[in-house]
Structures are given as structure tokens and as C-alpha cells.
Amino acid sequence: MVELAAPARASLLEVLEEARRRGFLGPTPVDEHLEQALAFAAAAERAAPEVWPAVASGGVPGRFLDLGSGGGIPGLVLALAWPASRGTLLDVSERRTDWLLEARGRLRLGDRVRVELAAAETAARQPEMRGRFQLVVARSFGPPAVVVECAAAFLADDGLLLVSEPPGGGPERWGTTSDLQAVGLRRDDRGPARIRVFRRVSPCPDRYPRRPGVPRRRPLFGS
């Protein structure tokens, strides 16, 4: 399991408590939010050491994106766990991105972490973001079809998408092999419980993601 040094963990718990107080995290105790975020880090390191260069002690992504970062879980935690990586925290809410900027300062993450205010569908068409990330993570971003459509275009060759599952969530929620291939993804069943893993196996077609709001109104699969 990925661990944080005691001072970093203490500072992070204070930040997460404040995020919960402001309504950016759910009522779950903050140490549970933290442990779930660390599970993302462990899953990423376990799933693809052959894909990412060893930029630290072990293979970690050079760049990662937290899709719909909200209160900063798991993006802030990944940034602290991987000091050699650069992260982008993306959210469509100005209130949340203002908070993320404040949290970045309080955790002294500096320019290793970028905060981006935009809809995912819009950000995925920016040349500096499309196809640029070795890892995309998503926690409570939306239904499966929305997550894969909005995330796929951000991934670099062989990049990974990690998504948290609700209790009882099963692989059937994520469509068929053909559904995933439509956006250039393949399911990787080596992920741990409650974290679904996908790998980019081909470029996401230019038509995806569709305009802001369309993936939710007309999902590619499911209901």
C-alpha cells in the first residue's frame, strides 16, 4: 500500500476536513476518503509498471488528470504520493476550483499541480490536454458511459483510466467490448475491488467527447 509521510498525511487530513466542511466531500470520515485515494495510487502502480518510466522509486505516471476533482480526492493525494509526477485537477465548478487552488497552496504543491476550470468535454479538445496523460482518475464523476467518453480523449498511448465503483458495482455497468472500443479503451480486469481499470488501446476518435452535456443526455451505452 502506498504510504504518506506523517507530516504530509496530517496536513492532508486538515485540508480534507476543510473540504468536507465546505461541502466538497461527502460525510464519510476523511481518513476513509484518504485511504480510498491511496488505493488509486496503489492500483495505478500495480497495473502498469511496464507502461510508465520509473520517474521515482517504481513506475508512476509522468502526468495524471483528476476528472471532476471536486474536493481534491484523489488528485491531491496522488500529487503528494508521487512527488515526481505532475497533476491536473479538472472541475466545471468555479467554487470547487477556487478551493483546489487554496488547497494546492496549503499543501505546498506549487506548479506541479495545475487547476483547470472547464467542462471535461471542452478541456478534452485543448491541444495541451488531449492525449497528454498517462493516467486519468475519476471518483463520482458520473455514470459509466459519461466517464469513459469524457476520459478517453485525455489518455496518452497505453494510458490508464481508473474509476471508483460503488458498492455492488459490476463489470456489466461498463458496456460491451465494442462500446469501449468505440472510444479506444479496453477493460483491464486486474484492478482491485471497487476500482475499475481501463487501458487506452487506440486513439479516441475526434468526434469524442461530444459537446458539453450531450454525453449525459445521450449516453453511448446503458440507460
C-alpha positions in Angstrom: 0.0 0.0 0.0 1.2 3.5 -0.9 2.1 5.5 2.3 2.4 9.2 3.1 4.9 10.6 5.5 3.3 11.6 8.8 3.6 15.4 8.3 2.1 15.2 4.8 -0.7 13.0 6.0 -1.5 15.3 8.9 -1.6 18.3 6.6 -3.7 16.5 4.1 -6.3 15.4 6.7 -6.7 19.0 7.8 -7.3 20.1 4.2 -9.8 17.3 3.6 -11.6 18.2 6.8 -12.0 21.7 5.4 -13.1 20.4 2.1 -15.8 18.4 3.8 -16.9 21.4 5.9 -17.4 23.4 2.7 -19.5 20.6 1.2 -17.0 19.4 -1.4 -16.6 15.9 0.2 -19.3 13.5 1.5 -20.0 12.7 5.1 -17.6 9.7 5.2 -14.7 10.2 7.7 -11.8 12.0 6.0 -9.4 9.2 6.8 -11.6 6.9 4.7 -11.6 9.3 1.8 -7.8 9.4 2.1 -7.5 5.6 2.1 -9.6 5.3 -1.0 -7.4 7.8 -2.7 -4.3 5.9 -1.7 -5.9 2.8 -3.2 -6.0 4.6 -6.5 -2.2 5.2 -6.2 -1.6 1.5 -5.4 -3.8 0.3 -8.2 -2.1 2.5 -10.7 1.4 1.4 -9.7 0.4 -2.2 -9.7 -1.5 -2.1 -13.0 1.1 -0.7 -15.4 4.8 -0.6 -14.2 5.7 -1.6 -17.8 3.9 1.4 -19.3 5.4 4.3 -17.3 9.0 5.2 -17.0 10.4 4.9 -13.4 10.5 8.6 -12.6 10.6 7.8 -8.9 11.1 4.6 -6.9 8.9 2.5 -9.1 6.8 3.2 -12.1 4.5 6.2 -11.7 2.8 8.4 -14.3 4.6 11.5 -15.5 1.3 13.3 -15.8 -2.1 12.5 -14.4 -5.6 14.1 -14.5 -8.2 14.0 -11.8 -11.5 14.2 -13.7 -14.1 16.2 -11.8 -11.7 16.7 -8.9 -14.3 18.3 -6.5 -12.7 18.4 -3.0 -9.4 17.0 -4.3 -9.9 13.3 -4.0 -7.9 11.5 -5.2 -5.9 14.2 -7.1 -4.3 16.0 -4.1 -3.4 12.7 -2.6 -1.8 11.4 -5.7 0.2 14.6 -6.0 1.6 14.1 -2.5 2.3 10.4 -3.0 4.1 11.0 -6.4 6.4 14.0 -6.0 7.9 13.3 -9.4 4.6 13.5 -11.2 2.6 16.5 -12.4 -1.1 16.6 -11.9 -4.1 18.4 -13.3 -7.2 18.8 -11.2 -10.2 19.5 -13.6 -13.6 20.7 -12.4 -16.5 22.6 -14.0 -17.4 24.5 -10.8 -15.6 27.7 -10.0 -16.3 27.3 -6.3 -14.5 23.9 -6.4 -11.6 25.1 -8.5 -11.1 28.1 -6.1 -11.0 25.6 -3.3 -8.5 23.4 -5.1 -6.2 26.4 -5.7 -6.3 27.2 -2.0 -5.7 23.5 -1.1 -2.7 23.4 -3.5 -1.2 26.3 -1.7 -1.8 24.9 1.8 -0.2 21.6 0.8 2.8 23.4 -0.9 2.3 21.6 -4.2 3.5 24.5 -6.3 3.4 24.3 -10.0 3.5 20.5 -10.0 -0.3 20.7 -9.8 -2.5 22.6 -12.3 -6.1 23.5 -11.5 -8.3 23.8 -14.6 -11.8 25.3 -14.7 -13.7 23.7 -17.6 -16.2 21.1 -18.6 -14.4 17.8 -19.4 -15.9 17.8 -22.9 -14.3 21.2 -23.6 -10.9 20.5 -21.9 -10.5 17.3 -23.9 -10.3 19.4 -27.1 -7.5 21.6 -25.8 -4.2 20.6 -27.6 -2.3 20.7 -24.4 -4.6 18.2 -22.7 -5.9 15.9 -25.4 -3.8 12.7 -25.4 -1.3 14.0 -22.8 -1.9 12.0 -19.7 -0.6 8.6 -18.7 -3.3 8.3 -16.1 -6.8 9.6 -15.7 -8.7 9.0 -12.4 -12.4 9.6 -11.7 -14.3 9.4 -8.5 -18.1 10.2 -8.5 -17.8 11.9 -11.9 -20.8 10.4 -13.5 -22.4 7.2 -15.0 -20.1 4.8 -16.7 -20.8 5.9 -20.3 -20.2 9.5 -19.4 -16.9 8.7 -17.6 -15.4 6.7 -20.5 -16.5 9.2 -23.2 -15.2 12.2 -21.3 -11.9 10.5 -20.1 -10.8 8.6 -23.2 -9.5 11.6 -25.2 -7.2 12.7 -22.4 -5.2 9.5 -22.4 -1.8 9.1 -24.0 -0.8 5.8 -25.7 -1.3 2.9 -23.3 -2.6 5.3 -20.7 -4.8 4.1 -17.9 -8.2 5.2 -16.7 -9.1 4.3 -13.0 -12.6 4.7 -11.8 -14.0 4.1 -8.3 -17.0 1.7 -8.2 -20.0 2.0 -5.9 -20.7 -1.0 -3.6 -22.1 -3.8 -5.7 -21.0 -2.3 -9.0 -20.2 -4.9 -11.6 -18.4 -5.0 -14.9 -21.7 -5.1 -16.8 -22.2 -1.4 -16.0 -19.3 -0.6 -18.3 -20.9 -1.7 -21.6 -19.6 -4.3 -24.0 -16.1 -4.7 -25.5 -17.4 -2.9 -28.6 -18.8 0.0 -26.5 -15.4 0.6 -25.0 -13.5 0.1 -28.3 -15.6 3.0 -29.8 -13.6 5.4 -27.6 -10.3 3.5 -27.8 -10.5 1.7 -24.5 -10.2 -1.9 -23.2 -11.2 -3.1 -19.8 -8.3 -4.5 -17.7 -9.7 -6.9 -15.1 -6.6 -6.9 -12.9 -7.8 -3.9 -10.9 -8.6 -4.2 -7.2 -12.1 -4.4 -5.8 -14.1 -1.1 -6.3 -11.5 0.4 -8.7 -12.2 -0.3 -12.4 -9.2 -0.2 -14.7 -9.2 0.6 -18.4 -6.3 0.9 -20.8 -6.1 3.1 -24.0 -5.5 0.7 -26.9 -6.2 3.1 -29.8 -6.7 6.8 -30.2 -10.0 8.2 -29.2 -11.9 9.3 -32.4 -12.0 13.0 -33.0 -15.8 13.1 -32.6 -15.5 12.2 -28.9 -16.3 13.6 -26.5 -19.3 15.2 -27.8 -20.4 18.8 -26.9 -20.8 19.6 -23.2 -23.9 17.9 -21.8 -24.5 15.6 -24.7 -22.8 12.5 -23.1 -25.2 12.7 -20.2 -28.3 13.3 -22.3 -27.5 10.7 -24.9 -25.1 8.1 -23.3 -23.2 5.8 -25.6 -24.4 2.8 -23.7 -26.6 1.9 -20.8 -29.5 4.0 -19.7 
